[in-house]
């Protein structure tokens, strides 16, 4: 996962258990760089509990470090997965 020129991050197409290990490594790299944690979710085509848990963990880390966290432009798949999981507040957060 690489930052765009604007410093934002694009979530991968696959936020599932099959991709969780690689996604976790990607998140560790970007959380260690000190930048804002602003994610674009418009590319997400599949998501499950493992992928969503990584987003929840990243938000918790961001809050503890007082760093900005937001998910912008969520795909319908991502929006629905978060809503069905009771995690719709991840989309409302924009700190």
C-alpha positions, -999 to +999 in steps of 0.1 A: +000+000+000+015+033-011+005+068-003-008+090-031+008+123-038-019+138-015-009+115+013-040+093+012-041+055+010-061+033-013-077+002+003-072-030-016-099-046-037-099-076-014-104-070+023-109-107+033-092-133+053-073-145+022-056-111+020-055-103+057-018-111+063-006-089+034-030-062+043-018-063+079+018-058+068+007-029+045-011-013+074+019-017+097+041+001+072+018+030+067+010+034+104+047+036+111+053+065+087+036+090+109+012+103+083-026+107+084-046+075+080-070+086+054-082+057+033-101+057+000-124+027-002-139+030-036-119+000-050-131-025-024-149-054-041-150-079-012-148-076+026-152-099+055-147-098+093-110-102+091-105-072+068-129-051+088-111-060+121-079-047+106-096-014+099-110-013+135-076-020+149-061+007+127-086+032+139-079+023+176-042+028+170-049+062+153-070+073+182-044+063+207-017+082+188-041+112+182-036+108+144-064+115+118-083+085+106-110+084+079-125+061+052-136+082+023-154+072-009-164+038+003-176+013-023-211-001-019-196-034-008-175-018+019-204+005+031-227-025+033-202-048+051-195-021+077-232-014+082-240-052+085-212-056+111-224-026+132-193-006+122-209+022+102-193+046+126-160+040+108-174+059+079-187+088+100-154+093+117-133+121+101-108+131+127 
